[in-house]
Amino acid sequence: MATRCPKCGKKPMMANKRTLLRGNYNPTNRYKKLPNLQWAMVDGKRLRLCTSCIKALTK
């Protein structure tokens, strides 16, 4: 299953979690932030679009 929006090209990005403990930031692992993809019907085709593209299509 695709993790990229076919309309705008939004894709997963890496992010850091910062944990504060006693005034210092601890080293933490990087994690992947996924785009909010939802199934939507566009021109009779069922696509997984990000929510910002679905919102733009309804206007």
ROSE-4610 file (N, C-alpha, C; in Angstrom, 1 decimal, always signed):
// ROSE-4610
residu = [M/M/M/A/A/A/T/T/T/R/R/R/C/C/C/P/P/P/K/K/K/C/C/C/G/G/G/K/K/K/K/K/K/P/P/P/M/M/M/M/M/M/A/A/A/N/N/N/K/K/K/R/R/R/T/T/T/L/L/L/L/L/L/R/R/R/G/G/G/N/N/N/Y/Y/Y/N/N/N/P/P/P/T/T/T/N/N/N/R/R/R/Y/Y/Y/K/K/K/K/K/K/L/L/L/P/P/P/N/N/N/L/L/L/Q/Q/Q/W/W/W/A/A/A/M/M/M/V/V/V/D/D/D/G/G/G/K/K/K/R/R/R/L/L/L/R/R/R/L/L/L/C/C/C/T/T/T/S/S/S/C/C/C/I/I/I/K/K/K/A/A/A/L/L/L/T/T/T/K/K/K]
num = [1/1/1/2/2/2/3/3/3/4/4/4/5/5/5/6/6/6/7/7/7/8/8/8/9/9/9/10/10/10/11/11/11/12/12/12/13/13/13/14/14/14/15/15/15/16/16/16/17/17/17/18/18/18/19/19/19/20/20/20/21/21/21/22/22/22/23/23/23/24/24/24/25/25/25/26/26/26/27/27/27/28/28/28/29/29/29/30/30/30/31/31/31/32/32/32/33/33/33/34/34/34/35/35/35/36/36/36/37/37/37/38/38/38/39/39/39/40/40/40/41/41/41/42/42/42/43/43/43/44/44/44/45/45/45/46/46/46/47/47/47/48/48/48/49/49/49/50/50/50/51/51/51/52/52/52/53/53/53/54/54/54/55/55/55/56/56/56/57/57/57/58/58/58/59/59/59]
x = [+0.8/+0.0/+0.9/+0.5/+1.3/+1.3/+2.4/+2.4/+2.6/+2.3/+2.5/+1.2/+0.9/-0.4/-0.1/-0.9/-0.7/-0.9/-1.7/-2.1/-1.0/-0.6/+0.4/+1.8/+1.9/+3.2/+3.7/+2.8/+3.2/+3.6/+4.7/+5.3/+5.7/+6.1/+6.5/+7.8/+7.9/+9.1/+9.6/+10.9/+11.5/+11.4/+11.2/+11.1/+11.8/+12.0/+12.7/+11.7/+11.8/+11.1/+12.1/+11.8/+12.8/+12.1/+12.9/+12.4/+13.2/+12.5/+13.2/+13.2/+14.4/+14.5/+15.5/+15.1/+16.0/+16.7/+16.1/+16.7/+17.6/+17.7/+18.5/+17.7/+18.0/+17.3/+18.0/+17.2/+17.8/+17.9/+18.9/+18.9/+17.7/+17.0/+15.9/+16.0/+15.3/+15.3/+14.4/+14.8/+14.0/+12.9/+11.7/+10.6/+10.0/+9.2/+8.6/+7.2/+7.0/+5.6/+5.0/+3.8/+3.1/+2.1/+1.8/+0.7/-0.6/-1.6/-3.0/-3.7/-3.5/-4.1/-5.4/-6.4/-7.8/-8.3/-9.1/-9.7/-10.7/-10.7/-11.6/-11.9/-13.1/-13.5/-13.2/-12.4/-12.1/-12.2/-13.2/-13.5/-13.7/-14.5/-14.8/-13.7/-12.6/-11.5/-11.3/-11.0/-10.8/-9.3/-9.0/-7.6/-7.3/-6.1/-5.7/-5.1/-5.9/-5.4/-5.2/-4.3/-4.1/-5.4/-5.6/-6.8/-6.8/-5.7/-5.6/-6.1/-5.7/-6.2/-7.6/-8.2/-9.6/-10.4/-9.9/-10.5/-10.5/-9.4/-9.3/-10.2/-10.4/-11.3/-12.8/-13.2/-14.6/-14.9/-13.9/-14.2/-14.6]
y = [-1.2/+0.0/+1.2/+2.2/+3.4/+4.3/+5.0/+5.9/+7.3/+7.6/+8.9/+9.3/+10.6/+11.1/+11.3/+10.7/+10.8/+12.2/+13.0/+14.3/+15.4/+15.5/+16.5/+16.0/+14.6/+14.1/+14.1/+14.3/+14.3/+12.9/+12.8/+11.5/+11.4/+10.3/+10.2/+11.0/+11.5/+12.3/+11.8/+12.0/+11.6/+12.7/+12.3/+13.3/+12.8/+13.8/+13.4/+13.6/+12.8/+13.0/+13.4/+14.5/+15.1/+14.8/+14.1/+13.8/+14.6/+15.4/+16.3/+15.6/+15.4/+14.8/+15.5/+16.1/+16.9/+18.0/+18.7/+19.8/+19.5/+18.2/+17.8/+17.0/+17.1/+16.3/+15.0/+13.9/+12.6/+12.2/+11.4/+11.0/+10.0/+10.2/+9.3/+8.9/+7.9/+7.5/+8.4/+8.4/+9.1/+8.2/+8.8/+8.0/+8.6/+7.8/+8.2/+8.8/+10.0/+10.6/+10.3/+9.7/+9.3/+10.4/+10.7/+11.6/+10.9/+11.7/+11.3/+10.9/+9.7/+9.3/+8.6/+9.0/+8.4/+8.0/+7.0/+6.6/+7.6/+8.0/+8.9/+8.6/+8.9/+8.7/+10.0/+9.9/+11.0/+10.6/+11.2/+10.9/+9.4/+8.8/+7.4/+6.4/+6.9/+6.1/+6.2/+5.1/+5.1/+5.3/+6.4/+6.8/+7.1/+6.9/+7.3/+8.6/+9.6/+11.0/+11.5/+12.5/+13.1/+14.0/+14.3/+15.0/+16.5/+17.1/+18.4/+18.4/+17.4/+17.3/+17.0/+16.2/+15.9/+17.2/+17.9/+19.2/+20.2/+20.2/+21.1/+20.7/+19.3/+18.8/+19.1/+19.2/+19.5/+20.9/+21.8/+23.3/+23.6]
z = [+0.0/+0.0/+0.0/-0.8/-1.0/+0.2/+0.5/+1.6/+1.1/-0.2/-0.8/-1.5/-1.4/-2.0/-3.5/-4.4/-5.8/-6.3/-5.6/-6.2/-5.8/-4.6/-4.2/-3.9/-3.8/-3.6/-2.2/-1.2/+0.2/+0.6/+1.3/+1.6/+3.1/+3.6/+4.9/+5.2/+6.4/+6.7/+8.1/+8.3/+9.6/+10.6/+11.8/+12.9/+14.1/+15.1/+16.3/+17.5/+18.5/+19.7/+20.7/+21.4/+22.4/+23.8/+24.6/+26.0/+27.0/+27.7/+28.7/+30.1/+30.6/+31.9/+32.8/+33.8/+34.7/+34.0/+33.1/+32.5/+31.3/+30.9/+29.8/+28.8/+27.5/+26.5/+26.3/+26.4/+26.3/+24.8/+24.4/+23.0/+22.8/+21.7/+21.4/+19.9/+19.5/+18.1/+17.3/+16.0/+15.0/+14.6/+14.2/+13.8/+12.6/+11.9/+10.6/+10.8/+10.4/+10.4/+9.1/+9.1/+7.8/+7.5/+6.2/+5.9/+6.2/+6.4/+6.7/+5.4/+4.9/+3.7/+4.0/+3.2/+3.3/+1.9/+1.8/+0.6/+0.1/-1.2/-1.7/-3.2/-3.7/-5.0/-5.8/-6.9/-7.7/-9.2/-9.9/-11.3/-11.5/-10.5/-10.6/-10.2/-9.8/-9.3/-7.8/-7.2/-5.7/-5.4/-4.8/-4.6/-3.1/-2.6/-1.3/-1.3/-0.9/-1.0/+0.5/+0.6/+1.9/+2.2/+3.4/+3.8/+3.3/+3.1/+2.5/+1.1/+0.3/-1.1/-1.2/-0.2/-0.2/+0.1/+1.0/+1.4/+0.2/-0.6/-1.7/-2.8/-3.0/-4.0/-3.8/-2.5/-2.2/-2.3/-2.4/-2.6/-4.1]
